[in-house]
Amino acid sequence: MATSQAGAPARPMRADARRNYGRLLAAARTAFAEHGTDASLEDVARRAGVGIGTLYRHFPTRHALMSAVFQEAVTALITRSRELAGSDRSCAALVEWLGAIVTHAGEYRGLAQALMSTCRDESSALARCNTPLREAGSTLLTRAQSSGAVRPDVSIDDLMQLTNAIALAAEQSPDDPELASRLLKLTLRGLSTPSPSGGGTARPAGGAASPSGD
């Protein structure tokens, strides 16, 4: 399928253009996995067996290439959000989904930083990833807030930034594989509605487990 600069469908590609597009995506996935999202685009083109001009015709910016590479994972995350929307543990479901984002971001060095830098930038090609993820997360967050499980002052934009920050912290601490899990548990504690007595975190409405038992 052809894409415009913004990632929207364009006119159909010729057969040779489709082949080049597929080769570039495959080469970029490999290069990003090996070297992070700041991998050389010239190297990506060489791996695909095309010139750098061909790469830029398909992907005018690095973020456009990243968006295309990660589209499959974004689709999987959105599907998972819909599955979790049926859980009766609304706060735990939200945090589980955030954990899935952390896991995805951890597969490519530099992805968390890139997502953080473009989280509120609708003009970036990465908005093709950010926007549907933010919408999916907003549905889970609203459900958890409606049930009383999550504080009403939590916003989806802040939550996505926090999640990317956790992914970035985990990326920068490879010797501490449990760091992301610990930080997500702290996130659950911070999201949960305080107990009426003010003596700590209440067990959220909707059956979400407390941080110590989640």
C-alpha positions in Angstrom: 0.0 0.0 0.0 1.2 3.5 -0.8 1.4 6.2 1.9 1.6 9.9 1.7 4.1 12.0 3.7 1.6 12.1 6.6 1.1 8.4 6.4 -2.3 8.5 4.7 -3.1 6.2 1.8 -2.0 7.5 -1.5 -2.3 6.2 -5.1 -1.4 2.6 -5.6 2.3 1.7 -6.0 3.8 0.0 -8.9 5.0 -3.5 -8.3 8.7 -2.4 -8.1 7.8 0.3 -5.7 5.9 -2.1 -3.5 8.9 -4.4 -3.4 11.2 -1.5 -2.4 8.7 -0.4 0.3 8.6 -3.9 1.8 12.4 -4.3 1.7 12.9 -0.9 3.4 10.5 -1.8 6.2 12.2 -5.2 6.7 15.6 -3.6 6.7 14.6 -0.8 9.1 13.1 -3.3 11.6 16.5 -5.1 11.6 18.6 -2.0 11.8 16.4 -0.5 14.6 16.6 -3.7 16.6 20.3 -3.9 16.2 21.3 -0.2 16.6 18.2 1.6 17.9 16.0 4.1 16.2 18.9 6.4 15.4 20.4 3.8 13.1 21.8 5.2 9.9 19.2 5.6 7.2 22.0 5.1 4.6 22.5 1.7 6.2 18.8 0.9 6.0 18.9 1.7 2.3 21.9 -0.5 1.7 20.3 -3.4 3.6 17.2 -3.0 1.4 19.3 -2.9 -1.8 18.1 0.6 -2.8 19.5 4.1 -2.9 18.9 6.7 -0.2 16.8 8.7 -2.6 14.4 5.7 -2.9 14.1 5.6 0.9 13.3 9.3 1.2 10.7 9.0 -1.6 8.8 6.4 0.5 9.7 7.9 4.0 10.5 11.6 3.9 11.6 11.7 7.5 13.0 9.3 10.1 9.8 9.5 12.0 7.8 8.5 9.0 9.9 5.4 8.7 9.6 4.7 12.4 5.8 5.1 12.2 5.5 2.6 9.4 7.8 0.1 11.2 5.9 0.2 14.4 2.4 0.2 12.9 1.9 -3.6 13.4 2.8 -3.3 17.1 0.5 -0.3 17.5 -2.4 -2.3 16.1 -1.6 -5.1 18.6 -1.6 -2.7 21.5 -4.9 -1.2 20.4 -6.4 -4.7 20.1 -5.1 -5.5 23.6 -6.7 -2.3 25.0 -10.1 -3.4 23.6 -9.7 -6.8 25.3 -8.8 -5.2 28.6 -11.7 -2.8 28.4 -13.9 -5.7 29.4 -12.0 -6.4 32.6 -13.8 -5.8 36.0 -10.4 -4.7 37.4 -10.3 -1.4 35.6 -7.3 0.2 37.3 -5.2 -3.0 37.0 -6.3 -3.3 33.3 -5.1 0.2 32.6 -1.7 -0.5 34.2 -1.4 -3.8 32.4 -1.9 -2.0 29.1 0.7 0.6 30.1 3.1 -2.2 30.8 2.5 -3.6 27.3 3.6 -0.2 25.9 6.7 -0.3 28.1 7.5 -3.7 26.7 7.1 -2.6 23.1 9.2 0.5 23.6 11.9 -1.6 25.1 12.3 -3.6 21.9 14.0 -0.6 20.2 16.5 1.6 21.8 15.6 5.2 21.4 11.9 4.6 20.7 10.7 5.8 24.2 12.7 9.0 23.9 11.3 9.6 20.4 7.7 9.0 21.6 8.2 11.4 24.6 9.5 14.1 22.3 6.5 13.9 20.0 3.8 13.0 22.5 1.9 16.3 22.0 3.2 17.1 18.4 0.4 16.3 16.0 2.5 17.4 13.1 5.1 14.6 13.6 4.7 11.5 11.5 4.9 9.6 14.8 1.5 11.0 15.7 0.3 8.1 13.5 1.5 5.9 16.4 0.8 8.3 19.3 -2.7 9.4 18.4 -4.4 6.0 18.3 -2.5 4.8 21.4 -3.6 7.9 23.3 -7.2 7.3 22.2 -7.1 3.7 23.3 -5.5 4.6 26.6 -8.1 7.3 27.1 -10.9 4.8 26.9 -9.3 2.6 29.6 -8.5 5.6 31.8 -12.0 7.1 31.5 -13.5 3.7 32.4 -11.3 3.4 35.5 -12.1 7.0 36.5 -15.8 6.4 36.1 -15.6 3.4 38.4 -13.8 5.4 41.0 -10.7 3.3 40.7 -8.5 6.1 39.4 -8.1 9.7 40.5 -10.2 12.2 38.3 -7.2 14.6 37.9 -5.1 12.1 35.9 -4.9 13.0 32.2 -4.1 10.6 29.3 -1.3 12.9 28.0 0.5 12.9 31.4 0.0 9.2 31.7 1.5 8.5 28.3 4.5 10.7 29.1 5.0 8.8 32.4 4.8 5.5 30.6 7.4 6.5 28.1 9.6 7.8 30.9 9.4 4.4 32.6 10.4 2.8 29.3 13.3 5.2 29.0 14.4 4.6 32.6 14.3 0.8 32.0 16.3 1.2 28.7 19.0 3.1 30.5 19.2 0.6 33.4 19.8 -2.7 31.6 21.3 -4.3 34.7 18.0 -3.8 36.6 15.4 -5.9 34.7 12.8 -5.4 37.4 12.9 -1.6 37.3 9.9 -1.2 34.9 7.8 -3.5 37.0 8.5 -1.6 40.2 7.8 1.7 38.6 4.5 0.5 37.2 3.5 -0.7 40.6 4.3 2.8 41.9 2.2 4.2 39.0 -0.7 2.0 40.2 -0.4 3.4 43.7 -0.4 7.0 42.4 -3.3 6.4 40.1 -5.6 4.8 42.7 -8.2 6.9 44.5 -7.1 7.6 48.1 -9.0 5.9 50.9 -11.8 8.1 52.5 -9.8 8.2 55.8 -6.7 9.6 54.0 -4.8 6.7 55.5 -3.5 5.3 52.3 -4.6 3.8 49.0 -8.0 2.3 48.9 -8.8 -0.8 47.0 -10.1 0.8 43.8 -13.7 0.4 42.8 -14.3 -2.1 40.0 -12.2 -4.8 41.7 -8.7 -3.4 40.8 -6.1 -4.9 43.1 -4.0 -2.8 45.4 -0.4 -2.2 44.4 0.9 -4.8 46.8 -1.4 -7.4 45.4 -1.5 -6.6 41.8 
